[in-house]
Amino acid sequence: MNARRFFAISTAALSILAAPAALAPAAAQNSVNLETVTDGLSYPWGVAFLPNGGYLVTERDGLLKFVSGDGEQSVVPGTPEVFAQGQGGMLDIALSPNFASDQTVFLTFSQGSPEGAGTSLFRAKLSPEGGGYRLEDGETIFRANNRGYGGRHFGSRLAFAPDGNLFMTLGDRGDGPRSQDTLDHTGSVLRLTADGEPVAGNPFEGSAEHKPEIWSIGHRNPQSAAINPSNGVLWTVEHGARGGDEINIPEAGKNYGWPVISYGKHYTGGKIGEGTAKDGMEQPIHYWDPSIAPSGMAFVNSDLYPDWQGDLLVGALRGRHLSKLELDGDKVVSEQQLLSELGERIRDVRQAPDGYLYVLTDSDDGRLIRLVP
């Protein structure tokens, strides 16, 4: 692994996407230096920032890594056994909002079973061990019933709301109609307590026709989730099929349409569902056509990036860039492609507590990169 490799990259006047309509170019930071904190990661998926320094990084094949401030890696033992096939494996990571006092870590992962694999939520305490860490008292506190065979569309991102409850996103497992089944966690956003239980007051509480954990339905494969710091509201970004990647602001009890409505097409080129709109189904606030294959997102409110204040960053796998979206409230007013010169699939993007932005590149030589303005 090579730590702390620097190079400068221009972020000005890169290609501008136009979906659904032509967007004005964004004002941009003149340049950022890209500092490789560490490389040699195996398909890293999510990153969390430890308050005493260093990083926790999930690798899709099933490992959790501690990365020290100087870029050295060590394995964190105590993780659950994962179903590492296709898009399945070790997925997202989030620290408890009370991590300073409870040292609790949450992980999502694909878990095998005789009924097929599904997405589960694991909780453990992070304890020092030598120069690194281990997980102790680990338990799987929630097992979604989005079971299925094959390795497609597990989701999954985690986002703690200001009230301490946890949003968890789930993909449709490659079986779109299940996203409209309210007794199926597939293709939904869940709202859970820190114990993995449904939150009192969830929109379908007490309904025999709904799972009580469900917050919203009709999603395809949301691999991005973040809380808007301006108002504490959840935003998600999900993969479409051939086009139709969406940004949504999931509201309690709402249906986001998949696979009844979509701005994309089947991979064969055929029409999906009934078109792009239907009564009782929500519209995205923004979509991409062609698809960028979005994964990871972060709102920028750091003083380190004055020209990016209030912008939304979304990683692009297929697009191999970082999408910077200028917002006016809940509306996307412009979009710019950054980091295209990297030629890398961007799996995750986060703003750290110290204000710096980081991205994870998705490959068998994946990198954790700091964006230094």
N, C-alpha and C positions, 0 to 999 in steps of 0.2 A: 504494500500500500504506500502511496505517496501523499503525505499531508502537506497542506498549505502551499499548493501550487497556484500562482496568480497569473491571470492575463486579463487584459481590458477588452471589453466588447461594446460596440456602439449599440444604443437602443433607439436611435433616431431614424425616422423615415423608413422603417421596415414595411413590408407589405401589409395592407389593411384589408380585413375581411369585410364582406358585405352580406350580412344575414340578419334579419330578413330584407333590409334595404341598405343602400349605400350609407356608410357612416363616415363622419368627418374624422380626419387624422387627429390623434391625441397629442397633446403637449407632452414631451418626454424629457426625462432626465438625459443629460448629454451622454453620459456613459456610466457603466458600473464595472468595477473589477470583480472578477469571479475567483474566489478563493476556494480551492478544493480542500475541505477539512479532512476528508478521508476518501479513499477509493477501494476497489476490490470487494465491494459489497455485492452479494448475490441477489439480484432482483429486489432491491429494497422497496418497501411499501409505505411505511409511515415513520415519522420521527417525532419525538417528544424531547423537551429541553429540561434538564435537571437544574433545580435552583442553585445547587452548589457547583455547577459546571459540568460539562459533558452532555452527551446525547444518548437516548435510547432509540435504536433503529430496528424495525421489524424487517425480516427477509422472508420473501414468499415461501421459500422452501421449508420454513418452520423455525428458524432461529431468531432469537432476540439478541442484539448486539449492544454492548456499551461502547461508546466512542468517547475517548477522553478528549480534553481540550487540545492536546497536541496530535490528535488523529489516530491514536493507537486503539485497536479493536480488541474486545474480549467477549466471549459468549456469556450470556446471562442464563444460567440453568434454572429449571423449575417451570418451564413453559409447557403448555398442553400439547398432546399429540395432534398433529394437523393432517388433514386430507390435502396433500400437496399435488394437485393435478389440474392442468389447465390454468384457469384463473384462481383456483383455490389454493389455500395455504394460510400462512400467518398474514394477517391483514393489518388493521389499523391499531393504533395505540393512543391512549390518552391518560394523563395524570389526573388523579383526584383533584377537585378544586381545593381540598384541604391537605394537599400532599405534604406540606411542611410539617404537619402534625401527625398524619396517618400513614404516610409513605405508600399509598395505595396506587396501583397501576391497573388499568383496564386494557384488555386486548380483545379484538375480534379475530375469529379464525374459522376456517371451514373444518367441520367436524364430521367424520365418517360415522355411518351406522348401517345396520342391515337394510334400512329403508332408503339408503342413499345419503349423500352428504348435504349438510345445511350449515347455516351461519350461526355461530355461538359466541357468547360473551364470557370472558374469563376475567377474574379479579384476583389479585395477589398483592402481597407486601414486598417492597423492594428493600433488601437488606444488604449492607456492605459485606464484601467477601474479598480479602486480600486487597488488590488494587482495583477490584471491580465490584460486581453486584451479583446477587442471586434472588430469585423469587421464592417466597415462603408463604405457606398457608393458602396456596392457590386453589381456586374452585371455579368450576363453570357455573355461573349464576343465572344464565339464560340460554336456552336452546330453542332457536326458531324452528318452526315446523315447515320451513321452505326446503324440505328434503327432496332430493332428486339425484339422478345418475348423470355422470358426466361432470365436466369442470367449468361450466359456464355461469357467469352472472351471480356471484355471491354478494355483491356490494363490495365493501362495507366501510362506512366511515362513522366516527364517533364525534359528538359535539356536546359539551356540557353547557346547559342553559344557565343564565344568571341565578336561577332558583336552586341550582345544584342537581337538577334532574338531567337525564342523559338521553340525547337523541341518537338513534342507531339506524342506519340505512341498510336496506336489503334489496338485492337484485331479484330478477324474475326467474332465475335458474334456467333461462333459455326457453321458458314455457309461458309466453305472454299472457294468455287468458287467465292464468292464476293470479295475475296482478289485480284482477277485478273481483276476486273471491275474498270477502271480508272475514272469513274464517281461516284464511291462509296468510301467513306473514310474508309470503313471496311478493316482491315488488312494492314494498311499503316502507314508510318511515315509522319507527316505533318511538314511544317516549316511556322511559323506564326510570325507576329509582336507582340509587347506587347499590341496591341489593338485587337488582334485576327483576323487580316487580312492576306491574303497571302502576302508573301514577294516578292517584285519586283525582278525579276530574277529567281524565282523558275523555275524548269525544264520544267513544262508544261504550263507556262504562255502563254495566248493567244490561247490555244488549245480548240476547242469545244468538244473534246473527253476526256478531262481530267479535274478534279477539280484542280483549280490553287493552292490550299494549299498543294497538294501532293508533297512530296519529293521523296519517294520510295514506291513500292508496293510489294505484294507477301509475306506478313508477317502473321504469325498465331496468336500469342498472346504475343507481346513484353511487359514484365513487368519489364524490366531493361533498363536504358538508362543513359549514362554519357559521358561527354566530356573528351577526352584524353588530360591531361594537357601538354603533350610533344609536341602536334601539333595542338590542338584545334579542333580535328575531333570527330564527334559523333560515339559512339559504342552502339550497342543494344544487348540484349540477349532475346530470345523468347522461349516460350514453344513449344515443339513438341507434337506429340500425344504419341504413345507408343514408346519412344525413339525419337531421332531427335531434342532435344533441341539444339538451335543454337546460336553462337556468330556471329554477322554480323557487318560490318562497312558500313552502308547504304550510298550509293553515289547517287547524284542527278540523278533522272530519271531511276534508275536501278530497276530490277524486281528480287526479292529474292525467287521466285519459288512456294510458297505455293498456292494451294495444288497440283500443277503439279509435283513438285519434292520434295523429303524429304528423310532424313535418318531414319525416323521412320516408324512405321506401324500403321494401324488402331487398335483401342482397341480390335477389334475382331481378330486381327492377320493378316488381309488381307493387300495386297500391297496398298500403297498410290500413286495415279497418275501414272506417266510414268517411275519412277525410281529415281535415285539420281542426274541426271544431264540432262540438255537440253540446246541447243544453245539459247543464249539470256537471260539466267537466271543465277544468280550469285550463287557461292558456299559460304558456311559459312567458316569462318576462323577456326572454331572449332565446334564440336558437341558432344553431350553426348548420349550414348546408353549403358545401360538403362538410362531413363530420371531421372534427379534430380529435375525437376520442378523449374526452376530458377526464382528468384524474387529479384530485387535490385542489384546494382553493384557499385563499387567504385574503382578508380585507386589510388594506394598508392604512394604518393611522399613526405610523412612526414618524417622528420628526426628522429621522435620518434620510427620508425620501420626500422632500418638500413638494416636488412636482407630482407625486403619486398619492398625495393625501386623499383618502376617500375612495381610491380605486379598488377594484377587485382583480386579483390575479388567479388564473386558472391554468393548471398544467395541461399539456396536450401530448398524448402518446402518439397517435397517428400523425398529428401535425408537427411533432418534434419542435415545439416552441413553448414559450410562456405567453399566454394571452393576457394582456392588460386592458381591462374594461373601465372606461371612465363612466361614473354613475352620476345621475341627477335624481336623487331620491331612489326610487325603485326602478328607474329607467336607465337602460344602457344607451349612452349618447355617442360613444366612439370606442373603437377597439384597435389595438396595435399588437403585432407579433414581436415578442422579444426573444433573445437567446437563440434565434434560428441558426446562427453560425455554429452553435454547439453540435447540431445534427443529432441531438439526443432526445429520446422519449422522456418526458417529464412526468414522473409518477406522483410526486407530492410537492406542495409549496406551503410554507408556514412562515408566520412572523413570530420570532422568538420574543420572550419577555424583555430582552435588552434592546428590542427594536429592529434588529437585523432580520433580513429575509433570507430564507434558505430554500433550496430545491433538492429533490432526490431524483437522480436519473435511473431509468429502468433498464438494466441490462445485467449480464453476468459479471460485469466490471462496473457496477453502479457506484455513483459518487454522491456524497453529501457536499453541497456547494453553498457557500455564503456569498450573497450579493452585497458588495461593498460600494456605496456610492462615492 
